[in-house]
Amino acid sequence: MTIREKRTAEGLDLRDRIDRYLRANGLDGAGTTVVPLTGDASDRRYFRIIRPAGDSIVLALHVGPIEFASLPFVNVADLLRQMPLPVPALLGHSDTLGILALEDLGDVTLQAHLGAATPTEHAALYRQAVAFIDLLQRRGAEIEPAGYVAYRRAFDVEKLTWELDFFIKHFIEGYRGAALSAAQRAALGEEWSSIVTELASEPRVLCHRDYHSRNLMLHAGSLYILDFQDARMGPATYDLASLLRDSYVDLADREVDDLIAYFLALKGYGDGALPDADRTLLELRRRFDVMALQRNLKALGTFGYQTMTRRNTVYIQYMPRTLHYVRANLDKYPRFERLRELLAEHVEELR
């Protein structure tokens, strides 16, 4: 096995940790191959272990030692399996080495598959993804919450405001290099308050928290859900906005409209079957747009942070699409005219 990596703070480089895990579990030997995988925005690193017989697993390496029993990933995985929602199987772990062994779901994310998918396949996969959101919300309300960390966290005023301030710090100030006056900060704070108070006051359902095309894997003809460890309670539109206003994928407006209507149909409103179906759809779309605005601004903050602080420039390519979403929602609603003016002073794409 050949891996060249910098040493961790614990003094064990990734090669040593992987080798020790493989030896301890009888997975080492001639012909075993270790392949680094593209990671996410976290500090975890991922490697595919391919055995001579062709079978494989994925190792997730944390920065340091872990406590398996208390990991949010493990806790939420158990919750999702009860629903049941498809998540990777947990195959083993080492607390000392900071390693989780996971089922290998392959390399095809929903994002990657869309370029080769037929229109029919594309539509079916997105309907499946939307149906998973509905199942998460319905079963999340039925399962006894005791013992599950996701029910103890929420998108409250404090969390939603922190995310918008994160956008100011890491996108406007960090990435764009702007200097905000005290008056501008105060004005933005008033706009944030209006948005987050509305979102935090909505009835809360269980949310994945990062539900988009890079966290959905296509495996054995079905979608599987990844990166769910930050699940928490929040608005019913949160995961829907993450999926349909995804920074990584272009979706036509008509497709977004159809999928929002499909989501509402799963809730029991469809094709005018109920007297207030049309009004409910319009209200859901308004709430969706407000949620998408907050979510997209937060994503820009993450992209700025990754670029400037983590020196990970891969996210720059996703900024224009995200800014387009933000501009569309700012222009759509008169209530956001002042917010657009404030942001446009420092973000030319919003002018």
C-alpha positions in Angstrom: 0.0 0.0 0.0 1.3 3.4 -0.9 -0.1 6.6 0.6 1.8 9.8 1.2 0.1 12.1 3.7 1.1 14.6 6.3 1.2 13.4 9.9 -1.7 14.1 12.2 -1.5 15.9 15.5 -1.7 12.6 17.3 1.6 11.5 15.7 0.1 8.8 13.5 0.0 9.4 9.8 -2.9 8.1 7.8 -0.9 5.2 6.4 -0.1 3.9 9.9 -3.6 4.2 11.1 -5.1 2.4 8.1 -2.4 -0.4 8.3 -3.1 -0.9 12.0 -6.9 -1.1 11.4 -6.5 -3.6 8.5 -4.1 -5.8 10.5 -6.4 -5.8 13.5 -9.3 -6.9 11.4 -7.6 -9.4 9.2 -8.0 -7.2 6.1 -4.3 -6.7 5.3 -2.2 -8.8 3.0 -0.8 -8.9 -0.5 -3.0 -7.4 -3.1 -5.0 -5.1 -0.8 -5.2 -1.7 -2.3 -5.9 1.7 -0.6 -7.5 4.4 -2.7 -8.0 7.9 -1.4 -11.5 9.2 -2.0 -12.7 12.8 -2.5 -13.8 14.1 0.9 -16.4 16.6 2.0 -16.1 19.9 3.7 -15.3 18.3 7.0 -11.9 17.2 8.5 -12.7 13.6 7.9 -10.7 11.7 5.2 -12.1 8.7 3.2 -10.3 5.7 1.7 -11.5 2.7 -0.3 -10.0 -0.6 0.8 -10.1 -3.1 -2.1 -9.4 -6.7 -1.3 -7.8 -9.2 -3.8 -11.2 -10.8 -4.3 -12.6 -7.5 -5.5 -14.8 -6.7 -2.4 -14.3 -3.3 -0.8 -15.1 -1.2 2.1 -14.7 2.5 2.9 -12.7 3.8 5.9 -13.6 7.2 7.3 -10.7 8.6 9.3 -11.5 11.3 11.9 -8.9 13.8 13.0 -8.2 11.9 16.2 -9.7 9.2 18.5 -13.4 8.8 18.7 -16.1 7.4 21.0 -18.2 5.2 18.7 -21.2 5.0 21.0 -21.5 8.7 21.2 -20.8 9.7 17.6 -23.7 11.7 16.1 -23.2 9.8 12.8 -23.8 6.5 14.5 -26.7 7.8 16.5 -28.5 9.3 13.5 -27.7 6.3 11.3 -29.6 4.1 13.7 -32.5 6.5 13.6 -32.7 6.6 9.8 -32.5 2.8 9.5 -35.7 2.6 11.7 -37.7 4.7 9.2 -36.4 2.9 7.1 -34.2 5.1 4.9 -31.2 3.8 3.0 -27.9 4.7 4.6 -24.5 2.9 4.4 -24.0 0.0 6.8 -21.6 0.4 9.7 -19.1 -2.5 9.4 -16.6 -1.8 12.1 -14.7 0.8 14.0 -11.7 1.7 16.1 -12.0 4.3 18.8 -8.3 4.6 19.3 -7.5 5.0 15.6 -10.5 7.2 14.9 -11.8 5.0 12.2 -15.3 4.0 11.0 -15.6 1.2 8.4 -18.6 1.7 6.1 -20.3 -0.1 3.3 -18.9 0.9 0.0 -21.7 2.6 -2.1 -19.4 3.3 -5.0 -18.6 6.7 -6.6 -21.8 7.8 -8.3 -23.4 10.7 -6.6 -26.7 12.1 -7.8 -24.7 15.1 -9.0 -22.4 12.9 -11.1 -25.2 10.7 -12.5 -27.3 13.5 -13.8 -25.0 14.2 -16.7 -25.6 10.7 -18.0 -29.2 10.2 -16.9 -32.2 10.3 -19.3 -34.9 12.8 -18.6 -37.1 9.9 -17.3 -34.3 8.7 -15.0 -33.6 12.2 -13.8 -37.2 12.8 -12.9 -37.5 9.5 -11.1 -34.4 10.0 -9.0 -35.6 13.5 -7.9 -39.0 12.1 -7.0 -37.3 9.4 -5.0 -35.2 12.1 -3.2 -38.3 14.2 -2.4 -40.1 11.1 -1.2 -37.2 10.4 1.2 -37.7 13.9 2.7 -41.4 13.2 3.2 -40.6 9.8 4.9 -38.0 11.5 7.1 -40.5 14.0 8.3 -43.4 11.6 8.8 -41.5 8.9 10.5 -39.4 11.4 12.4 -42.7 12.6 14.0 -43.7 9.0 15.0 -40.5 7.6 16.4 -39.8 8.0 20.1 -37.2 10.8 20.3 -35.5 9.7 23.5 -31.9 8.9 23.0 -31.6 10.5 19.5 -29.4 13.6 19.3 -31.3 15.0 16.2 -34.3 15.8 18.4 -32.3 17.8 20.8 -30.9 20.2 18.1 -32.9 22.7 16.1 -32.8 25.5 13.6 -33.8 28.1 16.1 -33.2 31.9 15.9 -29.7 31.6 17.2 -28.6 28.9 14.8 -30.2 30.5 11.7 -28.7 33.9 12.6 -25.3 32.4 13.2 -25.4 31.0 9.7 -26.2 34.3 8.1 -23.5 36.1 10.1 -21.2 33.3 8.9 -22.0 34.5 5.3 -21.0 38.0 6.2 -17.8 37.0 7.9 -16.5 34.4 5.3 -18.1 35.5 2.0 -18.6 39.3 2.1 -15.6 40.1 4.4 -13.4 37.1 3.9 -13.8 36.2 0.2 -14.9 39.6 -1.2 -12.7 41.6 1.2 -15.4 44.1 2.0 -15.4 46.3 5.1 -18.9 46.9 6.6 -19.8 49.9 8.5 -21.5 49.7 11.9 -24.7 51.1 10.2 -24.6 48.4 7.5 -24.1 45.7 10.1 -27.1 46.9 12.0 -29.2 47.1 8.9 -28.3 43.6 7.9 -29.0 42.4 11.5 -32.6 43.8 11.1 -33.0 41.9 7.8 -31.6 38.7 9.3 -34.0 39.1 12.2 -37.0 39.2 9.9 -36.0 36.1 8.0 -34.9 33.9 10.9 -37.9 34.8 13.2 -40.2 33.7 10.4 -38.3 30.5 9.7 -37.8 29.6 13.4 -41.5 30.0 14.2 -42.6 27.4 11.7 -43.6 23.9 13.0 -40.4 21.8 13.3 -39.9 18.5 11.6 -36.8 16.3 11.4 -34.3 17.6 8.8 -31.2 16.0 7.3 -29.5 19.4 7.3 -27.3 19.0 4.2 -29.6 17.2 1.7 -28.2 17.8 -1.8 -26.9 16.0 -4.8 -23.4 15.3 -3.5 -24.8 13.6 -0.4 -27.1 11.2 -2.3 -25.3 8.2 -3.8 -26.7 6.0 -6.6 -26.1 2.4 -5.7 -27.9 -0.8 -6.9 -30.5 1.3 -8.7 -31.5 3.3 -5.6 -30.4 6.5 -3.8 -28.6 6.2 -0.5 -28.2 9.1 2.0 -24.8 10.3 3.3 -23.5 13.0 5.6 -26.5 13.0 7.9 -24.7 13.4 11.3 -25.9 17.0 11.7 -29.6 16.1 11.5 -31.8 18.3 13.6 -35.3 19.8 13.9 -36.3 22.6 11.5 -38.8 23.9 8.9 -40.5 21.5 6.6 -38.9 23.3 3.6 -35.3 23.1 4.8 -34.3 19.8 3.1 -36.5 20.6 0.1 -34.7 23.9 -0.4 -31.3 22.2 0.0 -32.2 19.7 -2.8 -34.0 21.9 -5.2 -31.8 25.0 -4.8 -28.7 22.9 -4.8 -25.4 24.8 -5.5 -24.1 21.9 -7.4 -26.9 21.3 -9.9 -29.0 23.3 -12.4 -32.7 22.5 -12.2 -35.2 24.1 -14.5 -37.8 26.3 -12.8 -40.6 24.0 -14.1 -38.9 21.0 -12.6 -38.6 22.8 -9.3 -42.3 23.7 -9.4 -43.3 20.1 -10.2 -41.2 18.7 -7.4 -42.6 21.1 -4.9 -46.1 20.2 -6.0 -45.1 16.5 -5.7 -43.9 17.1 -2.1 -47.2 18.7 -1.3 -49.1 15.8 -2.9 -47.2 13.4 -0.6 -48.6 15.4 2.3 -52.2 14.9 1.0 -52.6 17.9 -1.3 -52.6 17.1 -5.0 -54.3 18.0 -8.3 -56.8 20.2 -6.5 -58.2 17.2 -4.6 -58.6 19.4 -1.5 -60.3 22.8 -1.6 -57.3 24.8 -0.4 -54.7 22.9 -2.4 -53.8 25.8 -4.7 -53.5 28.3 -1.8 -51.4 25.8 0.2 -49.1 25.3 -2.8 -48.6 29.1 -3.1 -47.8 29.4 0.6 -45.4 26.5 0.5 -43.6 28.0 -2.4 -43.3 31.3 -0.5 -41.9 29.5 2.5 -39.6 27.5 0.3 -38.2 30.6 -1.3 -37.5 32.3 2.1 -35.8 29.1 3.3 -33.8 28.8 0.1 -32.6 32.4 0.5 -31.3 31.7 4.0 -29.8 28.3 2.9 -28.0 29.7 -0.1 -26.5 32.6 1.8 -25.2 30.2 4.3 -23.7 28.0 1.5 -21.9 31.1 0.2 -20.4 31.6 3.6 -19.2 28.0 3.6 -17.7 28.4 0.2 -15.9 31.5 1.3 -14.6 29.8 4.4 -13.4 26.8 2.4 -11.7 29.0 -0.1 -10.0 31.5 2.2 -9.5 29.6 5.5 -9.1 26.0 4.4 -7.4 26.9 1.0 -9.9 24.6 -0.7 -10.7 26.4 -4.0 -13.0 23.7 -5.4 -16.0 25.6 -4.2 -15.4 28.7 -6.2 -17.1 27.2 -9.2 -20.3 26.8 -7.3 -20.6 30.4 -6.2 -22.2 31.8 -9.5 -25.1 29.4 -9.4 -25.7 30.1 -5.7 -25.6 33.8 -6.2 -28.1 33.4 -9.1 -30.5 31.7 -6.7 -30.0 34.5 -4.2 -30.6 37.2 -6.7 -33.8 35.5 -8.0 -35.4 35.4 -4.6 -34.3 38.9 -3.6 -35.9 40.2 -6.8 -39.0 38.1 -6.5 -40.3 39.5 -3.2 -40.6 43.3 -2.4 -39.9 42.6 1.2 -36.3 41.9 0.3 -35.6 45.1 -1.6 -33.7 46.7 1.3 -31.7 43.5 1.8 -30.7 43.4 -1.9 -29.6 47.0 -1.7 -27.4 46.3 1.3 -25.8 43.2 -0.2 -25.4 44.7 -3.6 -23.0 47.3 -2.2 -20.5 44.6 -1.7 -21.6 41.8 -4.0 -21.8 43.0 -7.6 -23.8 40.0 -8.8 -26.7 41.2 -6.7 -26.9 44.7 -8.3 
